[in-house]
Each structure stands twice: as C-alpha cells, then as structure tokens.
C-alpha cells in the first residue's frame, strides 16, 4: 500500500464521518451517548480543514498529524479516542515510505491497544473495538491467504458489518453501560457501526 493509498483511506474515513453525522447522531439517541456523532464529525471536520497543511514526508508523520488534530477536539470522547488510534498506528510506520499488508495489520493492532490503554479495561469491551478487532483478524487472515488488496478490503467491510450487527442482542453491562448509557436488547453499538460504515466506504472506493 503506497503512501497515497493510505492518504486516500484516511480521506475516505474523514469524509464518510462528516457525511454520516446524522446517522451517528441517530444512534446516539438509541443508546444514550449524546456526543458520539457530534464529537466524531467535528474532529474529522478539523482534519479536513487542515488537510493541505499535513506533512507527508512519510506515512507515520501524516497519521501522527491526523491524530493530533483529532485529539485536539474539545469536548466529547469519540474524537480523542480515534485520535489515540491514529497516533498508535502512526508509531508503527514512522519513517516508512511504502506500507505493506503486514504494516496495516500492525497499525490496526497498535490502534486497538491504544484504545484499550486510553480507556482502561472497560473501554476495551465497548465502542469501536466491537468491530475493529474482528475486522483486523479478518484482514490478517485474508492477507495470509494471499487475497488481492480489493478482496481484503471487501472482506474487512463484511466482517465489520457482521460484528456491528452482533452487538444488537447485547444487554447493558458493567463498563459498557457507563459509557453508552443503559442499553437495551435490540440496540446497536454506535462505535461498531461507525467502523462498519467507514470500512464499507473504503471497500467501495478501492
């Protein structure tokens, strides 16, 4: 994956988040997390506004700048959480000119670890990780099987959507409820759905 492809993926995620703010906001009303869509969209709007100023000397530097902008979002939690994920991913490819499939997996694993470290054990049980972790497992399997990049992206999107849908029967539980409000059977995890929606956007544009 070239640096330009990484930029394209980040750009797709950025624009997708902004365009889907209402959708994420609707999920907020379902699960009681009033800032998910707002914080996420505002953080990515800041990324888009500063896009042309980002240092593109290498992929790690680029992702680090995205992380700083996302983490600087005042108010809410979702923007800083995604910022942490970008920052940890950036550390895996600092100084890299061409990102390999193994690098992608390492970036995602680092992002997962960063989200867990930022929020503690409880946060590791909810939000983005519901879809991000299974999606990463799928990507690793597809790469090991020698699948073409486009097929890897499509498989990742399918995995993320299935993982998001699997949150529907979850009942509110310790940790998860403290973040999203009391959840009832039949609700979806907004973070997991966000990952699914954005993975589908990336796959469609591959």
Number of C-alpha atoms within 10 A of each C-alpha: 13 13 18 13 13 17 16 15 18 20 17 18 21 20 17 20 25 19 12 17 19 14 14 24 20 16 22 22 12 20 20 16 21 18 19 25 27 21 22 29 27 21 28 26 19 16 23 17 9 13 15 9 10 14 15 16 13 17 25 26 20 22 27 23 22 27 25 16 20 29 21 13 21 12 12 18 16 24 27 24 23 21 28 27 27 29 26 24 28 25 18 20 21 16 13 17 16 15 18 13 16 12 16 19 19 19 24 22 19 21 27 22 17 22 24 20 13 14 12 12 12 14 18 20 16 21 26 24 24 24 29 27 19 18 26 22 15 21 27 18 14 19 16 11 10 10 14 10 16 14 16 20 24 19 21 27 26 17 24 29 23 17 23 27 19 16 21 15 13 15 15 17 13 11 16 20 18 14 16 22 17 16 22 16 11 14 17 22 29 27 25 25 26 29 25 27 19 23 27 23 19 22 20 13 11 14
